[in-house]
């Protein structure tokens, strides 16, 4: 029997697949600001520009990127609030 670690369970999640930059990080930043330090946010996004900008901007704000999951036409970026 193989044991796999359970995926990180986010405290909050948002779907910004309908947004375009710069609104993708604006929406993410606003959600992070309403969270407590250490809580985890799962962000569903679509497109190359948000995939580059959201993780970079979150890191610039001092948050930690825990992972980026490729789901084909969308991605899930998991962020721990600073």
C-alpha positions, 0 to 999 in steps of 0.5 A: 500500500502506498501512502501519498501526502494529502494536498494542501487544504486552502483556507480560502479560494478565488477564481479569477479565470474571467479576469485580465491583468492587472485585475488578476493580482488586484483581486488576489491582493484584496483577498489576501489582505482580508486573510490572517497571517499563515492562512492559505489561498488557492487561486484559479487562473487562466493564461500565461500573463496571470500565471507569471504575474500573480505568483511574482506579485504575491512573492513581492508582497512577502507571501509564499508560493506553496505550489502551482498546479497545471490543470490544462487550460487553467492553473491553481496557484497556492499562496500562504499569506505572510 
